[in-house]
């Protein structure tokens, strides 16, 4: 069974881990260091000495596409795209109704059944009842604006009481007492949906919070497509290896056996925290919480000497949340192309706050075509929260931010090629004037037809194939630095 220590060892061997042996403060210092390292596309950071505690903290674990792929045991995101596409490939055994419906192959997900074990490293130490004290652990404070420490990037496990499907929600939890945590999940998350179902039944909701473990769990949780999918099967499909689960000590939920720490408890849907608290959202802005549910902690289990991972967002350059959002969107490209075959590529640029901005290249076939494509993209659930969408010609590299900016600057008439519409706003969009209602904007940066432009569109500068061949042949003779990259 793989674990976090194994992953850290592999990162160390690949020079993707830096160890900080001097003492650091979990109040702001860890977050400040992480933001600087992550913003420069730096390695994972292991803080070996945390002030006031004996445990280590690791951050920026999945802060690069390379490390996300390593966590899922693949060489490139294209392999993940192939695994995503395989879920929609019909099989000979499917009937014509299933083939016409075109839904995902649930057999692929359900076939990767986890194995339940009776004991696990995450339960080497067990604290129950009055022995539980959250303040003993090195939780992180990310900003002076926060009213208390938080568990950043925790995996919250719940179960749909009707279907029995295991759900996971990637979110932060703020400590509001020695045995109380307040989750920051929003109304569209699986945990919030499960809590509403429990409320309708008049039941409390069992919850298990997983910290640490093999990072594939976090990568899978950030990229899961449908709340109806069992996360354990999805994780196993992505990394091509079944999971081992262990039953919690204070209720019947099961969690991955390779976790570093598990916090167990219950949420009463009739009780909410009535005191305002301020925490930092993954976008990097303060978020005031009041009236959120409260997790009453009943048990904490952990390994001997656990290593606690934290996710720090908020940098305008690059961080784990933005990396995972980019990888997820690229993974879903084959699925997006099933309904919008004209789409060539899509990217969430760094600095776009995970899902605030996207650039899309497309094969344009008729006047105003980008408007239809924008509507189709906004109808996709995982892209619903996009505020800004730029549509580009098929030969523009959406990963080249300078090329995207050049196309916007040269091919857009603001009055003709931009449009704004009302929309449901993402819960983390603090700029929306009346949440959950907001707006979104699209920019058509494609070449225009005569019908759109009123006259012929000028041709972009380009070289003949003969000149391209000559430059490639003689480039070394010129003595010029860099690689050949002519227009």
For each residue, the residues with C-beta under 8 A, 3 or more apart:
1: 244 257 258
2: 6 7 214 258
3: 6 7 121 213 214 258 260
4: 7 8 58 212 213 214 215 258 260 307 309
5: 8 9 307
6: 2 3 9 10 214
7: 2 3 4 10 11 61 70 71 214 215
8: 4 5 11 12 17 44 46 58 307
9: 5 6 12 13
10: 6 7 13 14 70
11: 7 8 14 16 17 43 44 67 70
12: 8 9 15 16 17
13: 9 10
14: 10 11 70
15: 12 43
16: 11 12 43 44 64 66 67 70
17: 8 11 12 43 44 45 46
18: 37 42 43 44 45 46
19: 46 48
20: 24 33 45 46 47 48 49
21: 48 49
22: 49
23: 49 50 51
24: 20 29 30 33 47 49 50 51
25: 28 29 30 50 51
26: 29 30 50 51 52 53 57 138 139 140 141 149
27: 140 141 149
28: 25 31 32 141 142 143 144
29: 24 25 26 32 33
30: 24 25 26 33 34 47 50 57 59 140 310 312
31: 28 34 35 140 141 142 143 312
32: 28 29 35 36
33: 20 24 29 30 36 37 45 47 59
34: 30 31 37 38 45 59 60 310 312
35: 31 32 38 39 312 314 315 319
36: 32 33 39 40 42
37: 18 33 34 40 42 43 45 60 63
38: 34 35 41 42 59 60 63 312 315 317 318 319 320
39: 35 36 42 315 316 317 318 319
40: 36 37 317 318
41: 38 63 64 318
42: 18 36 37 38 39 45 60 63
43: 11 15 16 17 18 37 60
44: 8 11 16 17 18 58 59 60 61 63 67
45: 17 18 20 33 34 37 42 58 59 60
46: 8 17 18 19 20 56 57 58 307
47: 20 24 30 33 50 56 57 58 59
48: 19 20 21 56
49: 20 21 22 23 24 56
50: 23 24 25 26 30 47 53 55 56 57 138
51: 23 24 25 26
52: 26 138
53: 26 50 137 138
54: 305
55: 50 137 138 305 306 307 308
56: 46 47 48 49 50 307 308
57: 26 30 46 47 50 138 140 307 308 309 310
58: 4 8 44 45 46 47 61 307 308 309 310
59: 30 33 34 38 44 45 47 309 310 311 312
60: 34 37 38 42 43 44 45 63 312 319 320
61: 7 44 58 67 71 215 218 309 311 320
62: 67 68 71 215 218 219 320 323 324
63: 37 38 41 42 44 60 67 318 319 320 323
64: 16 41 67 68 323
65: 68 69 77 323 326 327
66: 16 69 70
67: 11 16 44 61 62 63 64 70 71 215
68: 62 64 65 71 72 77 219 323 324 327
69: 65 66 72 74 75 76 77 79 80
70: 7 10 11 14 16 66 67 73
71: 7 61 62 67 68 214 215 216 218 219 239
72: 68 69 80 216 219 220 238 239
73: 70 216 239 240 241
74: 69 77 79 80
75: 69 79
76: 69 79
77: 65 68 69 74 80 81 327 330 331
78: 81 82
79: 69 74 75 76 82 83
80: 69 72 74 77 83 84 238 327 330 331
81: 77 78 84 85 330 331 333 334
82: 78 79 85 86 334
83: 79 80 86 87 237 238 240
84: 80 81 87 331 332 334 335
85: 81 82 88 89 334 335
86: 82 83 89 105 108
87: 83 84 104 105 108 109 237
88: 85 102 103 104 105 334 335 338
89: 85 86 105
90: 94 98 99 105
91: 94 105 107
92:
93:
94: 90 91 98 99
95: 98 99
96: 99 100
97: 100 101
98: 90 94 95 101 103
99: 90 94 95 96 102
100: 96 97
101: 97 98
102: 88 99 338
103: 88 98 106
104: 87 88 108 109 225 226
105: 86 87 88 89 90 91 108 109
106: 103 109 110
107: 91 110 111
108: 86 87 104 105 111 112 237
109: 87 104 105 106 112 229 230 233 234 237
110: 106 107 113 230 233
111: 107 108 233
112: 108 109 232 233 236 237 242
113: 110 232 233 242
114: 232 233 236 242 243 244 245 254
115: 242 243 244 245
116: 244 245 246 247 254
117: 120 244 245 246 257
118: 246
119: 123 246
120: 117 123 244 246 257 258 259
121: 3 124 257 258 303
122: 213 246 255 256 257 258 259 260 261 262 301 302 303
123: 119 120 126 246 249 262 301
124: 121 301 302 303 304
125: 301 302 303 304
126: 123 249 299 300 301
127: 131 132 299 300 301
128: 131 132 249 250 298 299
129: 132 298 299
130:
131: 127 128
132: 127 128 129 178 179 297 298 299 300
133: 136 178 179
134: 137 139 175 177 178 179 180 181 263 297 300
135: 175 178
136: 133
137: 53 55 134 308
138: 26 50 52 53 55 57 308
139: 26 134 149 150 151 175
140: 26 27 30 31 57 149 150 152 310 312
141: 26 27 28 31 146 148 149 150
142: 28 31 146 150 152 280 312 314
143: 28 31 146 280 286 314
144: 28
145: 278 280 286
146: 141 142 143 149 150 174 278 279 280 286
147: 174 276 277 278 279
148: 141 174 175 176 277 279
149: 26 27 139 140 141 146 174 175
150: 139 140 141 142 146 172 173 174 175 184 279 280
151: 139 154 172 173 174 175 181 209 211 263 310
152: 140 142 172 310 311 312
153: 170 172 218 309 310 311 320
154: 151 170 171 172 173 209 210 211
155: 168 169 170 209 210 211 217 218 221
156: 168 169 170 171 173 183 185 191 207 208 209
157: 166 167 168 207 208 209 210 231 253 255
158: 166 167 168 169 190 191 194 195 205 206 207 253
159: 164 165 166 167 194 206 253
160: 163 164 165 167 190 193 194 197
161: 164 194 197 198 201 203
162: 197
163: 160 228
164: 159 160 161
165: 159 160 227 228 229 230
166: 157 158 159 230 231 232 254
167: 157 158 159 160 190 191 193 194 227 231
168: 155 156 157 158 190 217 221 224 231
169: 155 156 158 183 185 189 190 191 192 221
170: 153 154 155 156 218 221 222
171: 154 156 183 184 185 189 191
172: 150 151 152 153 154 183 184 279 280 282 311
173: 150 151 154 156 181 182 183 184 209 295
174: 146 147 148 149 150 151 181 182 184 277 279 289
175: 134 135 139 148 149 150 151 180 181 182
176: 148 180 181 182 273 275 277 294
177: 134 180
178: 132 133 134 135
179: 132 133 134 296 297
180: 134 175 176 177 273 294 295 296 297
181: 134 151 173 174 175 176 209 263 265 294 295 297
182: 173 174 175 176 273 277 289 292 293 294 295
183: 156 169 171 172 173 191 267 292 293 295
184: 150 171 172 173 174 279 281 287 289 292
185: 156 169 171 189 191 192
186: 189 192 427 428
187: 192 427 436
188: 192 193 427
189: 169 171 185 186 192 193
190: 158 160 167 168 169 193 194 227
191: 156 158 167 169 171 183 185 194 195 207
192: 169 185 186 187 188 189 195 196
193: 160 167 188 189 190 196 197 227
194: 158 159 160 161 167 190 191 197 198 205
195: 158 191 192 198 199 205 267 269 293
196: 192 193 199 200 269
197: 160 161 162 193 194 200 201
198: 161 194 195 201 203 204 205 267 269
199: 195 196 202 203 269 270
200: 196 197
201: 161 197 198
202: 199
203: 161 198 199 269
204: 198 266 267 268 269
205: 158 194 195 198 266 267 269
206: 158 159 248 251 252 253 264 265 266
207: 156 157 158 191 253 264 265 266 267 295
208: 156 157 248 251 253 255 262 263 264
209: 151 154 155 156 157 173 181 262 263 264 265 295
210: 154 155 157 213 217 255 256 259 261 262
211: 151 154 155 259 260 261 262 263 306 308 309
212: 4 259 260 261 306 307 308 309
213: 3 4 122 210 217 256 258 259 260
214: 2 3 4 6 7 71 217 256 258
215: 4 7 61 62 67 71 218 219 309
216: 71 72 73 219 220 235 238 239
217: 155 168 210 213 214 220 221 235 256
218: 61 62 71 153 155 170 215 221 222 309 311 324
219: 62 68 71 72 215 216 222 223 238 324 327
220: 72 216 217 223 224 231 234 235 238 239
221: 155 168 169 170 217 218 224 231
222: 170 218 219 324 325 327 328
223: 219 220 238 324 327 328 331
224: 168 220 221 227 229 231 234
225: 104 229 332 335 381 382
226: 104 229
227: 165 167 190 193 224
228: 163 165
229: 109 165 224 225 226 233 234
230: 109 110 165 166 233 234
231: 157 166 167 168 220 221 224 234 235
232: 112 113 114 166 235 236 243 245 256
233: 109 110 111 112 113 114 229 230 236 237
234: 109 220 224 229 230 231 237 238
235: 216 217 220 231 232 238 239 243
236: 112 114 232 233 239 240 241 242 243
237: 83 87 108 109 112 233 234 240
238: 72 80 83 216 219 220 223 234 235
239: 71 72 73 216 220 235 236
240: 73 83 236 237
241: 73 236
242: 112 113 114 115 236
243: 114 115 232 235 236 256 257
244: 1 114 115 116 117 120 256 257 258
245: 114 115 116 117 232 254 255 256 257
246: 116 117 118 119 120 122 123 254 255 256 257
247: 116 252 253 254
248: 206 208 251 252 253 254 255 262 264 299 301
249: 123 126 128 264 299 301
250: 128 264 265 298 299
251: 206 208 248 264 266 298
252: 206 247 248
253: 157 158 159 206 207 208 247 248 264
254: 114 116 166 245 246 247 248
255: 122 157 208 210 245 246 248 259 262
256: 122 210 213 214 217 232 243 244 245 246 259
257: 1 117 120 121 122 243 244 245 246
258: 1 2 3 4 120 121 122 213 214 244
259: 120 122 210 211 212 213 255 256 262
260: 3 4 122 211 212 213 302 303 306 307 308 309
261: 122 210 211 212 300 301 302 303 306 308
262: 122 123 208 209 210 211 248 255 259 299 300 301 302
263: 134 151 181 208 209 211 295 297 299 300
264: 206 207 208 209 248 249 250 251 253 297 298 299 300 301
265: 181 206 207 209 250 295 296 297 298 299
266: 204 205 206 207 251 295 296 298
267: 183 195 198 204 205 207 293 294 295 296
268: 204 271 293 294 296
269: 195 196 198 199 203 204 205 293
270: 199
271: 268 293 294
272: 291 292 293 294
273: 176 180 182 277 289 290 291 292 293 294
274: 290 291
275: 176 290
276: 147 288 289 290
277: 147 148 174 176 182 273 288 289 290
278: 145 146 147 286 287 288 289
279: 146 147 148 150 172 174 184 286 287 289
280: 142 143 145 146 150 172 284 285 286 287 313 314
281: 184 284 285 286 287 313 314 428 430
282: 172 311 313 314 319 321 353 354 428
283: 313 314 353 354 356 428 430
284: 280 281 313 314 315 316 353
285: 280 281 314 430
286: 143 145 146 278 279 280 281
287: 184 278 279 280 281 428 430
288: 276 277 278
289: 174 182 184 273 276 277 278 279 292
290: 273 274 275 276 277
291: 272 273 274
292: 182 183 184 272 273 289
293: 182 183 195 267 268 269 271 272 273
294: 176 180 181 182 267 268 271 272 273
295: 173 180 181 182 183 207 209 263 265 266 267
296: 179 180 265 266 267 268
297: 132 134 179 180 181 263 264 265 300
298: 128 129 132 250 251 264 265 266
299: 126 127 128 129 132 248 249 250 262 263 264 265
300: 126 127 132 134 261 262 263 264 297
301: 122 123 124 125 126 127 248 249 261 262 264
302: 122 124 125 260 261 262 306
303: 121 122 124 125 260 261 306
304: 124 125
305: 54 55
306: 55 211 212 260 261 302 303
307: 4 5 8 46 55 56 57 58 212 260
308: 55 56 57 58 137 138 211 212 260 261
309: 4 57 58 59 61 153 211 212 215 218 260
310: 30 34 57 58 59 140 151 152 153
311: 59 61 152 153 172 218 282 319 320 321
312: 30 31 34 35 38 59 60 140 142 152 319 320
313: 280 281 282 283 284 319 320 321 322 354
314: 35 142 143 280 281 282 283 284 285 319
315: 35 38 39 284 318 319
316: 39 284 351
317: 38 39 40 350 351
318: 38 39 40 41 63 315 322 323 350
319: 35 38 39 60 63 282 311 312 313 314 315 322 323
320: 38 60 61 62 63 153 311 312 313 323 324
321: 282 311 313 324 325 354
322: 313 318 319 325 326 348 350 351 352 353 354
323: 62 63 64 65 68 318 319 320 326 327
324: 62 68 218 219 222 223 320 321 327 328 354
325: 222 321 322 328 329 348 354 355
326: 65 322 323 329 330 347 348 350
327: 65 68 77 80 219 222 223 323 324 330 331
328: 222 223 324 325 331 332 382
329: 325 326 332 333 346 347 348 358 382 383
330: 77 80 81 326 327 333 346 347
331: 77 80 81 84 223 327 328
332: 84 225 328 329 335 336 380 382
333: 81 329 330 336 337 343 345 346
334: 81 82 84 85 88 337 338
335: 84 85 88 225 332 338 339
336: 332 333 339 340 343 346 377 380
337: 333 334 340 341 343
338: 88 102 334 335 341
339: 335 336 376
340: 336 337 343 362 373 376 377
341: 337 338
342: 362 363 364 365 369 373
343: 333 336 337 340 346 360 361 362 373 377
344: 361 362 363 394
345: 333 360 361 398 399
346: 329 330 333 336 343 358 359 360 361 377 398
347: 326 329 330 358 359 398 399
348: 322 325 326 329 352 354 355 357 358
349: 352 357 358 359 401 404
350: 317 318 322 326
351: 316 317 322 357
352: 322 348 349 355 356 357 358 388
353: 282 283 284 322 356 357
354: 282 283 313 321 322 324 325 348
355: 325 348 352 358 382 383 385 386 426
356: 283 352 353 385 386 387 388 429
357: 348 349 351 352 353 386 387 388 389 390
358: 329 346 347 348 349 352 355 377 383 386 388 389 390
359: 346 347 349 390 392 398 404
360: 343 345 346 373 377 389 390 391 392 398
361: 343 344 345 346 391 392 393 394 395 396 397 398
362: 340 342 343 344 369 370 373 391 392 393 394 446
363: 342 344 394
364: 342 369 370 393 394 446 447
365: 342 369
366: 369 449
367: 449 451 452
368: 371 372 452
369: 342 362 364 365 366 372 373 446
370: 362 364 373 374 391 442 444 446
371: 368 374 375 419 442 444
372: 368 369 375 376
373: 340 342 343 360 362 369 370 376 377 391
374: 370 371 377 378 389 391 442
375: 371 372 378 379
376: 339 340 372 373 379 380
377: 336 340 343 346 358 360 373 374 380 383 386 389
378: 374 375 383 384 386 389 423 440
379: 375 376 384
380: 332 336 376 377 383 384
381: 225 384
382: 225 328 329 332 355
383: 329 355 358 377 378 380 386
384: 378 379 380 381 424 426
385: 355 356 425 426 428 429
386: 355 356 357 358 377 378 383 389 440
387: 356 357 425 426 429 431 438 439 440 441
388: 352 356 357 358 440 441 442 443
389: 357 358 360 374 377 378 386 440 441 442 443
390: 357 358 359 360 404 407 408 442 443 445
391: 360 361 362 370 373 374 442 443 444 445 446
392: 359 360 361 362 396 398 404 407 445 446
393: 361 362 364 396 407 445 446 447
394: 344 361 362 363 364
395: 361
396: 361 392 393 400 403 404 407 445
397: 361 400 403
398: 345 346 347 359 360 361 392 404
399: 345 347
400: 396 397 403 404
401: 349 404 405
402: 405 406
403: 396 397 400 406 407
404: 349 359 390 392 396 398 400 401 407 408 445
405: 401 402 408 409
406: 402 403 409 410
407: 390 392 393 396 403 404 410 411 412 445
408: 390 404 405 411 412 443 445
409: 405 406 412
410: 406 407
411: 407 408 417 445 446 447 448
412: 407 408 409 417 418 443 444 445
413: 416 417
414: 417 418
415: 418
416: 413 444 452
417: 411 412 413 414 443 444 445 448
418: 412 414 415 441 442 443 444
419: 371 441 442
420: 439 440 441
421: 439 440
422: 437 438 439
423: 378 437 438 439 440
424: 384 436 437 438
425: 385 387 429 432 435 436 437 438 439
426: 355 384 385 387 429 438
427: 186 187 188 435 436
428: 186 281 282 283 287 385
429: 356 385 387 425 426 432 435 438
430: 281 283 285 287
431: 387 438
432: 425 429 435 436 437 438 439
433: 438
434: 437 438
435: 425 427 429 432 438
436: 187 424 425 427 432
437: 422 423 424 425 432 434
438: 387 422 423 424 425 426 429 431 432 433 434 435
439: 387 420 421 422 423 425 432
440: 378 386 387 388 389 420 421 423
441: 387 388 389 418 419 420
442: 370 371 374 388 389 390 391 418 419
443: 388 389 390 391 408 412 417 418
444: 370 371 391 412 416 417 418
445: 390 391 392 393 396 404 407 408 411 412 417
446: 362 364 369 370 391 392 393 411
447: 364 393 411 457
448: 411 417 452 453 457
449: 366 367 452 453 457
450: 453 454 455 456 457
451: 367
452: 367 368 416 448 449
453: 448 449 450 456 457
454: 450
455: 450
456: 450 453
457: 447 448 449 450 453
458:
459: 462
460: 487
461: 487
462: 459 487
463: 467 468 471 486 487
464: 467 468
465: 468 469
466: 469 470
467: 463 464 470 471
468: 463 464 465 471 472 486
469: 465 466 472 473
470: 466 467 473 474
471: 463 467 468 474 475 484 486
472: 468 469 475 484
473: 469 470
474: 470 471 477 478
475: 471 472 478 480 484
476: 479
477: 474
478: 474 475
479: 476
480: 475
481:
482: 485
483:
484: 471 472 475
485: 482
486: 463 468 471
487: 460 461 462 463
